[in-house]
């Protein structure tokens, strides 16, 4: 049976418990870990049999628009269990968004397997011509 835990990395006890997990997942994929200051206070992590499988964050804006970002999974869980865990993760993040008044969720995506999971949940690509930009200020 899957379980989920809502966490806020701005709380020391949550930071100490959850950030090492997701940081390790990013590093094992060869990705630079996202600095905790850039992660929303609305984090969610899914586990099964006391093993964490996936996590992501939902961001609220000052409008009806929200963002799901930084979906990350462990490197060991595969197949149907991983897909089911991610689907539950998205379902619970969407519910958090609804509870916060969000009416439209955006998610940047580059991983093809995740794109398919999002499309199964009725997410639609915004455009094939979008390029995303970031600037540190």
Phi, psi and omega in degrees: 000134179280147173231157176229151179228125176273133182219161181227108184293351177280352173264129185306316183295324176289318178302311183296328182276315192260325184298319177301327180294305184289326177300316178299318179299314179299314182296320179295337176272356181081017181259151174286129178298143176285130179296138183304334179295341180262002181259140181296158174286353179255077176263151178221138179227142182249139176223159176218132181053044179063020177242122179287138186243315184206159180210160174194174182230147171244132182253138175259146176246185178270024178223194179275011186258133177231168184226129168260129184213166175059044175295125182221145179231161172291167181267355187262321183287134183228170169063218188298323181296316180296315180298317180296320179295317180294320178299317177296318177304311180295317179302314182290323176295319177299318180296319175301315179300315178300315180297333179269001177092008180289138179244342180221128179248131176252146172215125173284143187210135174231345183273119186301319181295325176289323177305316181297319179295320177294318181294328175296335179266017176074022169282143179238143177299136180288319182187153173274353188252012184273133171244132180266144179234146173230150174217124174284133179238000000 
